[in-house]
C-alpha cells in the first residue's frame, strides 16, 4: 500500500438528521439542506443519510425521501444512503426507489447497504411484520438488487421500473469482519462504521483488501471510514462542543436517549467512570480539535489505514458551529497551511 497524503483522499458527510434540544425534525431537515449546500461548495464528494428507527434524536428514518430532498436542493454532490438496512425492505422496492432517484438525479445517487435493523428488536418486528423471522441472506439480496438494475433483466417477469439499466453504485456497509468478507467477495466498495463501532475496523479492512475480487463494478479495493469530527478554531473550543456528542453516545450506552443536548463545561457531573470508558471506546475514531490537531491526527490515521475516503459525521448542538466544523475539516484536508475558508455561512 503506497503512502497517501491528506490531499489524496476524498471527504464526505454522514448525516443522521440529528434533532437537537428545542427543535423538531422539520428544523433538522432544513439544517441538513444548509450543510449539504455548504458541503457541495467546499468539495465534499458525497452526502449520505443513515436509516434509523424509533430514535427521538435521529430523524433519518425515511432515508430515500431525504436523499431526494437533498439531491433536489443541490446540483453536483453525490447523495445516498449510509445506509439502507436491507432486511427491512424488499430488494425490488429498494430498486424502484433508487431507480426513481437516479432517474431524477442521474449520476449522483449512491446506494449503501447494511444488514442490521437500524433499531431495536421490537421496532424491527413492527417494520418487518410476518417477515421478522424469515431468513435474510444479505449477499443474495444484493445480487437481487444488481439483477434488477441490470439491463439484462429486461426479459424477466419481475422488473424494476424505473431502475432497470441504470448505473447506481452499490456499497457494502459494515461494523464487523462479516461485512468485509461480503464486500470483498462481491468486488464492491466498503464503508466501515468506525464512528461508533471501532473494535473490528483494522481487522475488517485488512480482510477486505486481502480477499478482494475485482468485479465489473470495481477493479481494486476501495475503503471509506466514517469518523466523528468536531473541528473549531482551537482545541479548547472543539473539546467544549464535543461534550454534546459525548452526551449523545452516553444515551446509546445507557439506553436513555434524549435530543442532542447543548455542550457543558465539564462531563464530570454528567457521567460516571464506567459510562465514560464505554463512550470513549465507541468514540475511538474521533477527530476533535483545532486545525493543527485535526491535521496531525488525521494524517496519522490515513498513514495507518490507507483509506481512500473519510466520511465525517458531526453531532454539534449549535448549527453555525456545525457548519464551521465542516469548513475547517475540509480546509485541513485540502490545504498544507490552514486558512479559514472564505465562504459565508
C-alpha positions as CSV (number, residue, x, y, z in Angstrom):
1,X,0.0,0.0,0.0
2,X,1.5,3.3,-1.1
3,X,1.6,6.2,1.4
4,X,-1.2,8.7,1.0
5,X,-1.4,12.3,1.7
6,X,-4.5,14.0,3.1
7,X,-4.9,15.7,-0.3
8,X,-5.2,12.3,-1.9
9,X,-8.3,11.2,-0.1
10,X,-11.9,12.2,-0.7
11,X,-14.0,13.6,2.1
12,X,-17.8,13.2,2.6
13,X,-20.6,13.7,5.1
14,X,-22.8,11.3,7.0
15,X,-26.0,12.9,8.4
16,X,-28.5,11.4,10.8
17,X,-30.7,14.4,10.7
18,X,-30.0,14.8,14.4
19,X,-32.7,16.5,16.4
20,X,-31.3,19.0,19.0
21,X,-33.0,20.2,22.1
22,X,-35.6,22.9,21.4
23,X,-36.1,21.8,17.8
24,X,-38.0,19.2,15.8
25,X,-37.4,17.0,12.7
26,X,-38.5,19.8,10.3
27,X,-35.8,22.0,11.7
28,X,-33.3,19.2,11.3
29,X,-34.2,18.8,7.6
30,X,-33.7,22.5,6.9
31,X,-30.3,22.4,8.6
32,X,-29.3,19.3,6.7
33,X,-30.0,21.1,3.4
34,X,-27.8,24.1,4.5
35,X,-25.0,21.7,5.5
36,X,-25.3,19.8,2.2
37,X,-25.2,23.0,0.1
38,X,-22.1,24.2,2.0
39,X,-20.5,20.7,1.6
40,X,-21.1,20.9,-2.1
41,X,-19.4,24.3,-2.3
42,X,-16.3,23.2,-0.5
43,X,-15.6,20.0,-2.2
44,X,-17.2,17.2,-0.3
45,X,-17.8,14.2,-2.5
46,X,-21.0,12.7,-1.2
47,X,-23.7,13.4,1.4
48,X,-25.3,10.3,2.9
49,X,-28.2,9.6,5.3
50,X,-28.3,6.6,7.7
51,X,-31.5,4.6,8.2
52,X,-32.5,4.5,11.9
53,X,-35.9,3.9,13.5
54,X,-37.6,4.7,16.8
55,X,-34.9,7.2,18.0
56,X,-36.2,10.5,19.2
57,X,-32.9,12.2,18.4
58,X,-32.5,10.8,14.8
59,X,-34.9,11.8,12.1
60,X,-33.4,10.0,9.1
61,X,-35.9,7.1,9.2
62,X,-37.4,7.8,5.7
63,X,-33.9,7.7,4.2
64,X,-34.8,7.7,0.5
65,X,-37.2,10.6,0.9
66,X,-34.4,12.7,2.5
67,X,-32.0,11.7,-0.3
68,X,-34.4,13.1,-2.8
69,X,-34.9,16.3,-0.8
70,X,-31.1,16.9,-0.6
71,X,-30.4,16.0,-4.2
72,X,-33.2,18.4,-5.3
73,X,-31.5,21.3,-3.4
74,X,-28.0,20.6,-4.7
75,X,-26.6,20.2,-8.1
76,X,-23.4,18.1,-8.2
77,X,-22.6,16.5,-4.8
78,X,-23.4,12.7,-4.7
79,X,-26.3,11.9,-2.4
80,X,-27.1,8.5,-0.9
81,X,-27.6,6.1,1.9
82,X,-25.2,5.1,4.6
83,X,-27.2,3.0,4.6
84,X,-30.4,1.4,3.7
85,X,-30.9,-1.5,6.1
86,X,-31.7,-4.2,3.5
87,X,-33.5,-6.7,5.8
88,X,-36.2,-4.0,6.4
89,X,-37.0,-3.8,2.7
90,X,-37.8,-6.0,-0.3
91,X,-35.0,-5.6,-2.8
92,X,-37.5,-4.8,-5.6
93,X,-38.8,-1.8,-3.6
94,X,-35.3,-0.5,-2.9
95,X,-34.5,-0.9,-6.7
96,X,-37.6,1.1,-7.6
97,X,-37.0,3.8,-5.1
98,X,-33.3,4.3,-6.0
99,X,-34.1,3.9,-9.7
100,X,-36.5,6.8,-9.3
101,X,-33.9,8.8,-7.5
102,X,-31.3,8.0,-10.1
103,X,-33.7,8.9,-12.9
104,X,-34.4,12.3,-11.3
105,X,-30.7,13.0,-10.4
106,X,-28.6,11.0,-12.9
107,X,-25.0,10.2,-11.9
108,X,-25.5,11.4,-8.4
109,X,-27.1,8.6,-6.3
110,X,-25.3,6.1,-4.1
111,X,-26.8,3.0,-2.6
112,X,-25.1,1.9,0.6
113,X,-26.5,-1.3,2.1
114,X,-26.4,-2.6,5.7
115,X,-27.7,-5.8,7.2
116,X,-28.6,-4.6,10.7
117,X,-32.1,-3.5,11.6
118,X,-31.1,0.1,12.4
119,X,-33.3,-0.1,15.5
120,X,-34.3,-2.3,18.5
121,X,-35.9,-5.7,18.0
122,X,-39.5,-4.6,18.9
123,X,-39.3,-1.9,16.3
124,X,-37.8,-4.3,13.8
125,X,-40.8,-6.6,14.4
126,X,-43.1,-3.6,13.7
127,X,-41.3,-2.9,10.4
128,X,-41.0,-6.5,9.1
129,X,-44.2,-7.9,10.4
130,X,-44.6,-11.6,9.4
131,X,-41.2,-11.4,7.7
132,X,-39.5,-10.8,11.1
133,X,-38.4,-14.5,11.5
134,X,-37.8,-15.0,7.8
135,X,-34.2,-15.9,6.8
136,X,-32.4,-12.9,5.4
137,X,-29.4,-13.6,3.1
138,X,-27.6,-10.3,2.7
139,X,-25.3,-11.3,-0.2
140,X,-28.3,-12.9,-2.0
141,X,-30.4,-9.7,-1.6
142,X,-27.5,-7.6,-3.0
143,X,-27.4,-9.9,-6.1
144,X,-31.1,-9.4,-6.5
145,X,-30.7,-5.7,-6.5
146,X,-27.9,-5.9,-9.0
147,X,-30.2,-8.1,-11.2
148,X,-33.0,-5.5,-11.0
149,X,-30.6,-2.7,-12.0
150,X,-29.2,-4.8,-14.9
151,X,-30.3,-4.1,-18.5
152,X,-30.2,-7.9,-18.9
153,X,-33.3,-8.2,-16.6
154,X,-35.5,-6.7,-19.4
155,X,-36.9,-10.2,-20.3
156,X,-37.7,-11.1,-16.7
157,X,-41.3,-11.3,-15.4
158,X,-40.3,-9.1,-12.5
159,X,-38.6,-5.8,-13.4
160,X,-37.7,-2.6,-11.6
161,X,-39.2,0.3,-13.4
162,X,-37.5,2.7,-13.0
163,X,-34.2,1.2,-12.1
164,X,-33.5,-1.2,-14.8
165,X,-30.4,-0.4,-16.9
166,X,-29.3,2.4,-14.5
167,X,-25.8,2.5,-13.1
168,X,-26.3,3.0,-9.4
169,X,-23.2,2.3,-7.3
170,X,-23.8,-0.2,-4.5
171,X,-21.7,-0.1,-1.4
172,X,-21.4,-2.6,1.4
173,X,-21.6,-1.1,4.9
174,X,-20.5,-2.8,8.0
175,X,-19.2,-2.8,11.5
176,X,-17.7,-6.3,11.6
177,X,-15.5,-8.7,9.7
178,X,-18.5,-10.4,8.2
179,X,-19.4,-7.4,6.1
180,X,-15.8,-7.1,4.9
181,X,-15.9,-10.7,3.5
182,X,-19.1,-9.9,1.7
183,X,-17.7,-6.7,0.1
184,X,-14.5,-8.5,-0.9
185,X,-16.2,-11.5,-2.4
186,X,-18.6,-9.3,-4.4
187,X,-16.0,-6.8,-5.5
188,X,-17.8,-3.8,-4.1
189,X,-16.6,-0.6,-2.2
190,X,-16.6,-1.0,1.5
191,X,-17.7,1.6,4.1
192,X,-17.0,0.9,7.8
193,X,-18.9,2.4,10.7
194,X,-15.8,3.3,12.7
195,X,-17.7,6.3,14.1
196,X,-19.5,4.1,16.6
197,X,-18.0,0.5,16.2
198,X,-14.2,0.9,16.1
199,X,-13.3,-2.5,17.5
200,X,-13.0,-4.5,14.3
201,X,-12.1,-1.7,11.9
202,X,-8.5,-2.5,11.3
203,X,-9.1,-6.3,11.1
204,X,-12.1,-5.8,8.7
205,X,-10.3,-3.6,6.2
206,X,-7.4,-6.0,6.1
207,X,-9.7,-8.9,5.4
208,X,-11.4,-6.8,2.7
209,X,-8.2,-5.9,0.9
210,X,-6.6,-9.4,1.3
211,X,-9.7,-11.1,-0.2
212,X,-10.9,-8.6,-2.7
213,X,-12.0,-10.0,-6.1
214,X,-12.2,-7.5,-8.9
215,X,-15.6,-7.2,-10.4
216,X,-17.4,-5.3,-13.2
217,X,-18.2,-2.7,-10.6
218,X,-14.7,-2.2,-9.0
219,X,-11.2,-3.2,-10.1
220,X,-9.4,-2.7,-6.8
221,X,-10.4,-2.3,-3.1
222,X,-11.9,1.0,-2.0
223,X,-12.3,1.7,1.7
224,X,-14.2,4.5,3.3
225,X,-14.1,5.1,7.0
226,X,-16.8,7.1,8.9
227,X,-15.5,9.1,11.8
228,X,-16.7,11.7,14.3
229,X,-15.5,15.2,13.7
230,X,-15.7,18.3,15.9
231,X,-13.5,20.9,14.5
232,X,-13.1,24.5,15.7
233,X,-10.5,27.3,15.7
234,X,-9.0,26.0,19.0
235,X,-8.6,22.7,20.7
236,X,-10.4,24.0,23.7
237,X,-13.5,25.2,21.8
238,X,-13.7,21.9,20.0
239,X,-13.5,19.9,23.2
240,X,-16.3,22.0,24.7
241,X,-18.5,21.5,21.6
242,X,-17.7,17.7,21.7
243,X,-19.5,17.3,25.1
244,X,-22.7,17.2,23.1
245,X,-21.7,14.1,21.1
246,X,-20.4,12.5,24.3
247,X,-23.8,13.0,25.9
248,X,-25.4,11.7,22.7
249,X,-23.3,8.4,22.9
250,X,-24.0,8.2,26.6
251,X,-27.6,7.9,25.7
252,X,-26.7,5.0,23.4
253,X,-24.7,3.3,26.2
254,X,-27.3,3.8,29.0
255,X,-30.4,3.4,26.8
256,X,-31.6,6.8,28.0
257,X,-31.8,8.6,24.7
258,X,-32.5,12.4,24.5
259,X,-32.5,15.1,22.0
260,X,-29.0,16.3,21.3
261,X,-28.1,18.4,24.3
262,X,-26.1,21.7,24.5
263,X,-22.4,21.4,25.4
264,X,-21.4,21.6,29.1
265,X,-18.2,22.9,30.7
266,X,-17.3,19.5,32.1
267,X,-18.6,16.0,31.7
268,X,-17.6,15.0,35.3
269,X,-21.0,15.6,36.7
270,X,-22.7,14.0,33.7
271,X,-21.2,10.5,33.5
272,X,-19.6,8.1,35.9
273,X,-16.2,6.3,35.2
274,X,-17.9,3.3,33.6
275,X,-20.0,5.3,31.3
276,X,-17.0,7.4,30.3
277,X,-15.0,4.4,29.4
278,X,-17.8,2.9,27.3
279,X,-18.4,6.2,25.5
280,X,-14.8,6.9,24.8
281,X,-14.3,3.4,23.4
282,X,-17.1,4.0,20.9
283,X,-15.6,7.4,20.0
284,X,-12.1,5.9,19.4
285,X,-12.0,7.2,15.9
286,X,-13.0,10.8,16.6
287,X,-11.2,14.0,15.5
288,X,-11.8,16.7,18.0
289,X,-9.7,19.9,18.0
290,X,-8.4,22.9,16.1
291,X,-6.9,22.7,12.6
292,X,-3.4,21.6,13.6
293,X,-4.5,18.9,15.9
294,X,-7.0,17.6,13.4
295,X,-4.4,17.6,10.7
296,X,-1.8,15.7,12.8
297,X,-4.3,13.1,13.9
298,X,-5.9,12.7,10.5
299,X,-2.5,12.3,8.8
300,X,-1.6,9.5,11.2
301,X,-5.0,7.9,10.6
302,X,-4.6,7.9,6.9
303,X,-1.0,6.7,7.1
304,X,-2.1,3.8,9.4
305,X,-5.2,2.8,7.4
306,X,-4.6,3.8,3.8
307,X,-8.2,4.7,3.4
308,X,-9.4,6.1,0.1
309,X,-12.2,8.3,1.6
310,X,-13.2,9.7,5.0
311,X,-16.8,10.4,5.9
312,X,-17.3,12.9,8.7
313,X,-20.4,12.9,11.0
314,X,-20.7,15.8,13.4
315,X,-23.2,15.9,16.3
316,X,-22.8,19.5,17.2
317,X,-25.5,21.4,19.1
318,X,-25.1,24.8,17.5
319,X,-25.9,24.9,13.8
320,X,-23.4,27.6,12.9
321,X,-20.6,25.7,14.8
322,X,-21.5,22.5,13.0
323,X,-21.3,24.3,9.6
324,X,-18.0,25.8,10.6
325,X,-16.7,22.4,11.7
326,X,-17.3,21.0,8.2
327,X,-15.5,24.0,6.8
328,X,-12.4,23.6,9.0
329,X,-12.3,19.8,8.3
330,X,-12.4,20.4,4.5
331,X,-9.7,23.0,4.7
332,X,-7.4,20.8,6.7
333,X,-7.7,18.1,4.1
334,X,-7.3,20.4,1.1
335,X,-4.5,22.7,2.2
336,X,-1.0,22.5,3.5
337,X,-1.4,25.6,5.7
338,X,-4.6,26.3,7.4
339,X,-6.6,29.4,6.5
340,X,-10.3,29.9,7.2
341,X,-12.4,29.2,4.1
342,X,-13.9,32.4,2.7
343,X,-17.5,31.2,2.4
344,X,-20.4,32.9,4.1
345,X,-22.5,30.7,6.4
